[in-house]
Amino acid sequence: MSVRNCIVAQSGGPTAAINASLAGVIKGVSESGMYDTVYGSLNGITGILNQNLMNLSELMDGHPEYLDRLKVTPAMYLGSCRYKLPHYLDDDSSYVFLFKQFEQYHVEAFFYIGGNDSMDTVLKLSEYAKRIGSSVRIIGIPKTIDNDIWGTDVTFGFDSAVKVATETMDNIKTTASSHGRIFVVEVMGHKTGWVTLYSGIATGADIILIPEIPYDIKKITSYIEKSDKKYLVIAAAEGIVEKEFSSLKNKERRQLLSEKNLKSQVEKLALDIRTATDKEVRITIPGHTQRGGSPTARDRIVSMQTGTATALNIINKNYGVMAAVINGKIVKVPLKEVAGKLKVVPADAEIILQAKEMGICFGD
Ligand code: F6P
């Protein structure tokens, strides 16, 4: 009987529940009895390129408690990378080497846990495998705190990031209300505002600014002037855009900020509010803490579900798919429908209309 092995890797930014999905894959694959050895690629796909693999089966055999510990261990157990494979039509050298490694380690499946860029890599590898007639199966497991992967209602890590951002804004109110200050809290999310939107509503922010809705500073300052509150909390995504400059490219907008010695759009927002209203404005940035801490129960469940569902997809020979959550069910979504697409917050989303009815300002 020929040896049949598989490799699993993690990539992109971590989430609080990142290792629950790894545990799900290891458990699912081990219980399937389909593979002799599960290898872990250290630091994403670069682990295979640098021949840096660890034998997870050896580590786990006889130690079921290791999996329990792994599920709630923050920080990516296998390390990570932010390496995007070139398209094989432009440069196939990495692909040739990767598939040589698959052959050398008798690999029949490669599981990649990651965000948008990783799903793009999974699709490219799947297409390349088909092109060369390789039987190696490439499977994507969606992970990002940004919750911006197309084709799934939620990605694990999102709920835990919303928890951290919400608690940050809850806590900042102590100082804001004591001193009558305006606090701008910068929430993670360069391209999409899901974490900002949900945490802003959860904490009862007065103003919520997301990249998908370019803001008019005049609308914001007039909201502030009319407010009878002593203090205000503004939830602002990293990637917010001022309406006046929304037609510019990101690079041009960054150039404008650096000409004013400003490090971020949030800094410019705070400065513009201070200038227009003469109120005391402070900035709080929870930053990368939003990707850490103890995962919420919901994230642990989604993470385990997508991890084990992925293993089942392999057992049932469902290839070229991503395990996704749609209307509370774990389903298979073809990678072709997912890769390269961003799930942005629709400006007319019901939750935004409801928030506006609650009196929250979105700067538009
Ligand atoms: O993609 C997840 C994310 O946390 C974004 O929300 C954030 O802007 C980015 O990663 C930060 O990337 P890095 O870890 O490279 O600073």
Residues whose N, C-alpha, C, O or C-beta is under 5 A from the ligand:
A	BS01	F6P	G13 D146 M188 G189 H190
